[in-house]
Amino acid sequence: MKKITSIALIWSVGFTCFSMSSCSSDCCSVEVNEAFEAGNTKTSMARLEISGMHCAQSCGGKIKKELLEIPGVANANIEFESGRTLNAAEVEFDPEKVTPDELASVVSEIADGKLYEVKAVNVTHFAKEGSIQ
């Protein structure tokens, strides 16, 4: 487990440095936290913390629809509770086809960026146990 944590820390620092130097200041304002775990398949799960959602049906439905149209996204679910400042979208995706920053950008750009803001993205990358070592 210690080796996995070390690899995750090194990868996360390198990814942060790369992403900060390769995009505009708007997309890099989202905090992306990444972790690695053993799983059955090589997929990733992102939890996008989103402000501006007012309902599960219209807001959540629009966000889910936009996320599912991204190549590499396998599934998206909305977690909404009335009265919360931040609600969430949980997205299963292929990290070789789409990045967490791209997921956040799609949500933040709905309605020309006037409705929703992604405050943070927490990502868990899964890989078969033997491939993590």
WONORWO-V303748 format. One record per residue. N is the residue number from 1. RES is the residue in one small letter. SS is DSSP state (helix for helix, strand for strand, loop for the rest). PSI is psi in radians with two decimals (999 if undefined). OMEGA is omega in radians with two decimals (* if undefined). Layout:
BEGIN
{{N | RES | SS | PSI | OMEGA} {N | RES | SS | PSI | OMEGA}}
END
This chain:
BEGIN
{{1 | m | loop | -0.62 | -3.14} {2 | k | helix | -0.68 | 3.12} {3 | k | helix | -0.71 | 3.11} {4 | i | helix | -0.78 | -3.14} {5 | t | helix | -0.73 | 3.12} {6 | s | helix | -0.77 | 3.12} {7 | i | helix | -0.75 | -3.14} {8 | a | helix | -0.73 | -3.14} {9 | l | helix | -0.80 | 3.14} {10 | i | helix | -0.80 | -3.13} {11 | w | helix | -0.75 | -3.11} {12 | s | helix | -0.76 | 3.11} {13 | v | helix | -0.77 | 3.12} {14 | g | helix | -0.73 | 3.13} {15 | f | helix | -0.74 | 3.14} {16 | t | helix | -0.80 | 3.13} {17 | c | helix | -0.77 | 3.13} {18 | f | helix | -0.83 | -3.07} {19 | s | helix | -0.54 | 3.13} {20 | m | helix | -0.50 | -3.11} {21 | s | helix | -0.14 | -3.02} {22 | s | loop | 0.18 | 3.13} {23 | c | loop | 2.97 | -3.14} {24 | s | loop | 2.89 | -3.10} {25 | s | loop | -0.43 | -3.14} {26 | d | loop | -0.82 | -3.06} {27 | c | helix | -0.39 | -3.11} {28 | c | helix | -0.01 | 3.13} {29 | s | helix | -0.12 | 3.11} {30 | v | loop | 2.26 | 3.10} {31 | e | strand | 2.13 | 3.12} {32 | v | strand | 2.09 | 3.08} {33 | n | strand | 2.27 | -3.08} {34 | e | strand | 2.53 | 3.09} {35 | a | strand | 2.81 | -3.13} {36 | f | strand | 2.37 | 3.13} {37 | e | strand | 2.70 | 3.05} {38 | a | strand | 2.49 | -3.13} {39 | g | strand | -2.94 | -3.13} {40 | n | loop | -0.47 | -3.10} {41 | t | loop | 2.92 | 3.11} {42 | k | loop | 1.48 | 3.12} {43 | t | loop | 3.08 | 3.08} {44 | s | strand | 2.67 | 3.11} {45 | m | strand | 2.20 | 3.13} {46 | a | strand | 2.38 | 3.03} {47 | r | strand | 1.91 | -3.13} {48 | l | strand | 2.10 | 3.08} {49 | e | strand | 2.06 | -2.95} {50 | i | strand | 2.30 | 3.00} {51 | s | strand | 2.73 | 3.08} {52 | g | loop | -0.05 | 3.11} {53 | m | loop | 2.28 | -3.13} {54 | h | loop | -0.25 | 3.13} {55 | c | loop | 2.83 | -3.13} {56 | a | loop | -0.59 | -3.04} {57 | q | loop | -1.10 | -3.06} {58 | s | helix | -0.98 | -3.12} {59 | c | helix | -0.93 | -3.13} {60 | g | helix | -0.70 | 3.12} {61 | g | helix | -0.74 | 3.13} {62 | k | helix | -0.79 | 3.14} {63 | i | helix | -0.80 | 3.13} {64 | k | helix | -0.79 | 3.14} {65 | k | helix | -0.82 | -3.13} {66 | e | helix | -0.72 | 3.13} {67 | l | helix | -0.73 | -3.11} {68 | l | helix | -0.33 | 3.11} {69 | e | loop | -0.16 | -3.14} {70 | i | loop | 2.20 | 3.07} {71 | p | loop | 2.27 | -3.14} {72 | g | loop | -0.19 | 3.09} {73 | v | strand | 2.16 | -3.10} {74 | a | strand | -0.56 | -3.08} {75 | n | strand | 2.64 | 3.07} {76 | a | strand | 2.36 | 3.10} {77 | n | strand | 2.51 | 3.14} {78 | i | strand | 2.33 | 3.06} {79 | e | strand | 1.88 | -3.07} {80 | f | loop | 2.37 | 3.02} {81 | e | loop | 2.15 | -3.11} {82 | s | loop | 2.41 | 3.10} {83 | g | loop | -0.20 | 3.11} {84 | r | loop | 2.53 | 3.07} {85 | t | loop | -0.74 | 3.14} {86 | l | strand | 2.27 | 2.98} {87 | n | strand | -3.09 | -2.99} {88 | a | strand | 2.73 | 2.94} {89 | a | strand | 2.26 | 3.07} {90 | e | strand | 2.17 | -2.98} {91 | v | strand | 2.17 | 3.02} {92 | e | strand | 2.21 | -3.05} {93 | f | strand | 2.86 | 3.08} {94 | d | loop | 1.96 | -3.09} {95 | p | loop | -0.19 | 3.07} {96 | e | loop | -0.22 | -3.11} {97 | k | loop | -0.44 | -3.10} {98 | v | loop | 2.55 | -3.14} {99 | t | loop | 2.80 | 3.06} {100 | p | helix | -0.64 | 3.10} {101 | d | helix | -0.65 | 3.11} {102 | e | helix | -0.68 | 3.08} {103 | l | helix | -0.82 | -3.14} {104 | a | helix | -0.70 | -3.14} {105 | s | helix | -0.73 | -3.14} {106 | v | helix | -0.79 | 3.14} {107 | v | helix | -0.79 | -3.10} {108 | s | helix | -0.42 | -3.10} {109 | e | loop | -0.04 | 3.10} {110 | i | helix | 2.35 | -3.13} {111 | a | helix | 0.78 | 3.13} {112 | d | helix | 0.55 | 3.07} {113 | g | helix | 0.27 | -3.06} {114 | k | loop | -0.17 | -3.04} {115 | l | loop | -0.88 | -2.96} {116 | y | loop | 2.60 | 3.06} {117 | e | strand | 2.22 | 3.07} {118 | v | strand | 2.07 | -3.09} {119 | k | strand | -0.59 | -3.13} {120 | a | strand | 2.70 | 3.07} {121 | v | strand | 2.14 | 3.07} {122 | n | strand | 2.10 | -3.03} {123 | v | strand | 2.36 | 2.99} {124 | t | strand | 2.13 | 3.08} {125 | h | strand | 2.29 | 3.13} {126 | f | strand | 2.50 | 3.07} {127 | a | strand | 2.69 | 3.09} {128 | k | strand | 2.46 | -3.01} {129 | e | helix | -0.75 | -3.12} {130 | g | helix | -0.47 | -3.10} {131 | s | helix | -0.20 | -3.13} {132 | i | helix | -0.55 | -3.03} {133 | q | loop | 999 | *}}
END
